[in-house]
Amino acid sequence: MDYVELGSMLANKIQQLMIFFSLLIPDMTNEEEQLLDEALIYSNNNKVPVLVKASKAEHEMITTDRAELEAILRQRQKEHTHSE
């Protein structure tokens, strides 16, 4: 495999990851998108520890913890009741 082909494969993988992240986080800013793109490029062939911290809204969207989901539901019902 030559380096041109390897570079092309890497570019395709990065593009696929960027598409994946844009679907996962649809309201990503241009700055966040650029930071992600740079992180993907810099981490090529390196073992880089990454800590991903979700915002409260993101956490609520992705949690599967039943107790957390019930607490979120109760909170939203409470907020809905107060807004009426």
C-alpha positions as CSV (number, residue, x, y, z in Angstrom):
1,M,0.0,0.0,0.0
2,D,1.5,3.4,-0.9
3,Y,1.2,6.6,1.1
4,V,-1.2,8.3,-1.3
5,E,-3.7,5.4,-1.0
6,L,-3.2,5.4,2.8
7,G,-3.8,9.2,3.0
8,S,-6.9,8.8,0.9
9,M,-8.2,6.0,3.2
10,L,-7.5,8.2,6.2
11,A,-9.3,11.2,4.6
12,N,-12.3,9.0,3.9
13,K,-12.4,7.7,7.5
14,I,-12.1,11.2,8.9
15,Q,-14.9,12.3,6.6
16,Q,-17.1,9.4,7.7
17,L,-16.4,10.2,11.4
18,M,-17.3,13.9,10.8
19,I,-20.6,12.8,9.3
20,F,-21.3,10.5,12.2
21,F,-20.6,13.2,14.7
22,S,-22.7,15.8,12.8
23,L,-25.6,13.4,13.0
24,L,-24.9,12.7,16.7
25,I,-24.6,16.4,17.5
26,P,-26.6,18.3,15.0
27,D,-26.1,21.7,16.6
28,M,-22.3,21.5,16.6
29,T,-20.7,24.9,16.0
30,N,-18.1,25.5,13.2
31,E,-15.5,25.9,15.9
32,E,-16.4,22.6,17.5
33,E,-16.4,21.0,14.1
34,Q,-12.9,22.3,13.4
35,L,-11.6,21.1,16.8
36,L,-13.0,17.7,16.1
37,D,-11.5,17.5,12.7
38,E,-8.1,18.5,14.1
39,A,-8.4,16.0,16.9
40,L,-9.1,13.2,14.5
41,I,-6.2,14.1,12.3
42,Y,-3.7,14.5,15.2
43,S,-4.8,11.3,16.8
44,N,-4.0,9.2,13.7
45,N,-1.9,6.2,14.6
46,N,-1.5,7.4,18.2
47,K,-3.1,6.2,21.3
48,V,-4.8,9.3,22.7
49,P,-6.9,9.2,25.9
50,V,-10.1,11.1,25.3
51,L,-12.6,12.1,27.9
52,V,-16.0,13.0,26.4
53,K,-18.2,15.1,28.6
54,A,-21.8,15.5,27.7
55,S,-23.8,18.6,28.5
56,K,-26.9,18.1,30.7
57,A,-29.1,18.2,27.6
58,E,-26.9,15.7,25.8
59,H,-26.8,13.4,28.8
60,E,-30.6,13.5,29.1
61,M,-30.9,12.5,25.4
62,I,-28.5,9.5,25.6
63,T,-28.9,8.1,29.1
64,T,-30.4,4.6,29.4
65,D,-30.3,4.6,33.2
66,R,-33.9,3.9,34.2
67,A,-33.7,5.9,37.4
68,E,-32.3,8.9,35.6
69,L,-35.0,8.6,32.9
70,E,-37.7,8.6,35.6
71,A,-36.2,11.6,37.3
72,I,-36.0,13.5,34.0
73,L,-39.7,12.6,33.3
74,R,-40.7,13.8,36.8
75,Q,-38.8,17.0,36.4
76,R,-40.4,17.7,33.0
77,Q,-43.8,17.0,34.3
78,K,-43.2,19.3,37.2
79,E,-42.0,22.1,34.9
80,H,-45.0,21.5,32.6
81,T,-47.4,21.8,35.6
82,H,-45.8,25.0,36.7
83,S,-46.0,26.6,33.3
84,E,-49.8,26.1,33.0
